[in-house]
Structure formats: C-alpha cells, structure tokens
Amino acid sequence: MLFDDAFARVVGLEGRYTPPGTDDPGGETRFGISKRAYPQVDIRNLTLPDAKAIYLRDYWLKAGCDKVPDVLSYDLFDMAVNQGVGVAIRTLQDAVGVEQDGVLGPVTLAAIAHMDTPRLLFRFVAARLVAYTEDAGWPEYGRGWVRRVASNMMLY
C-alpha cells in the first residue's frame, strides 16, 4: 500500500479532535497527533497536511513501511501509529522469528524476504493481537483494537 492510501485510512480512524481534559490518554488530539507525543505542536490548529508530514516522517518511514512487502505496509504503519514504532517493529520481528531489537535492519528484512506473503501477514496479525493483550490499555481499549485489526484484514 502506498503512503497516501495508508494515511487516508489511518486518519479516517484517528481524525477527530479531542479537546484537553477528556479521557484520551494522549490528551488533546487532532488527526491522531497528540499533545502528549508532540508538546511543541499547536494541536487545535494542526492542519491535515502538517499531520500527514508527521505521519510520513515519524511513523511510515521510521517503521520501515516503505521497505516491507505492500501487503504488510499498512498493518505495520497502523500498529506503529496505534502502539508506537518500536512496539510495531518488535512485533514484526517476533512474527518472523528474529531477535526483537526494535530495528528494521538487514536481519529482519532478510527474514521477511524468506517468508511467503500470506504466512507473513498472518503471523504479524497474530503477533499484533497478542501484543495488544499484553498492553496495559487492553481492558479499556482491547475491543476497539481487535475491531481495528479485523477491519484491516477485511481489506485483503
């Protein structure tokens, strides 16, 4: 999946404005960009193009979504946005059976290249679901996270 398509889908999930003082763990949030993660950003006045630039730089490229097979790029991006780049890469590494160091380097990329695409996607999604159950937010957000993953799978 290309970045523009992935961004459009994620921002559709993350796009609403959440004012300060609500129950969102990130605090004030717009387009999925939170004040907690980006204290220097004027969240209330954040534009869609500025949010897109943040997503490209801090999630798509940092997670290596441009280096993995297209069938995996959106799910990796979505997990990076939802749980963090490091967690997403470690989950991918778990799925392909390499050391979980949080770096999408040559060892991880070689393991990805040697796995057939359906198995790779299946194992990543399974590892992602397990990672969610181990997250402290599982009791409150788990149901929504599972639905999010299921809706991603409906794309294929």
VENRADA-V577813 format. One record per backbone hydrogen bond with DSSP energy under -0.5 kcal/mol. CO is the residue of the C=O (numbers start at 0). NH is the residue of the N-H. E is the energy in kcal/mol with one decimal. If there is no record, write none. Layout:
# VENRADA-V577813
co,nh,e
CO,NH,E
CO,NH,E
This chain:
# VENRADA-V577813
co,nh,e
1,5,-2.5
2,6,-3.4
3,7,-2.1
4,8,-1.9
5,9,-2.6
6,10,-3.2
7,11,-1.1
8,12,-1.0
9,12,-0.8
9,13,-2.5
10,14,-1.6
13,31,-0.9
14,30,-0.9
15,31,-0.5
16,18,-0.5
17,28,-2.3
18,21,-1.0
23,26,-2.2
25,35,-1.9
27,34,-2.7
28,17,-3.3
29,32,-2.4
31,33,-0.6
32,29,-2.0
33,37,-2.2
37,40,-1.7
40,42,-1.5
41,44,-0.5
42,45,-1.5
46,50,-2.4
47,51,-2.6
48,52,-2.0
49,53,-1.8
50,54,-2.6
51,55,-2.4
52,56,-2.4
53,57,-3.1
54,58,-1.4
54,59,-2.7
55,60,-2.5
56,61,-0.5
58,62,-2.1
59,63,-0.5
59,64,-2.4
60,63,-0.7
63,66,-2.3
63,67,-0.6
68,71,-2.0
68,72,-1.5
69,73,-0.8
71,75,-2.5
72,76,-2.3
73,77,-3.1
74,78,-2.2
75,79,-2.4
76,80,-2.4
77,81,-2.4
78,82,-3.4
78,83,-0.7
79,83,-1.4
83,87,-2.2
84,88,-2.6
85,89,-2.6
86,90,-2.3
87,91,-2.1
88,92,-2.7
89,93,-2.2
90,94,-2.1
91,95,-1.7
92,96,-0.8
92,97,-2.3
93,96,-0.7
98,100,-1.4
102,104,-1.9
104,108,-2.6
105,109,-2.2
106,110,-2.0
107,111,-2.3
108,112,-2.3
109,113,-1.3
111,114,-1.5
115,119,-2.5
116,120,-2.5
117,121,-2.5
118,122,-2.8
119,123,-2.4
120,124,-2.6
121,125,-2.3
122,126,-2.6
123,127,-2.5
124,128,-2.3
125,129,-2.0
126,130,-2.4
127,131,-2.2
128,132,-1.7
129,133,-1.1
130,133,-0.5
131,134,-1.5
134,137,-2.0
136,139,-0.7
136,140,-3.3
136,141,-0.5
137,141,-2.5
140,144,-2.2
141,145,-2.7
142,146,-2.0
143,147,-2.1
144,148,-2.4
145,149,-2.6
146,150,-2.5
147,151,-1.8
148,152,-2.1
149,153,-1.3
151,154,-1.8
152,155,-1.5
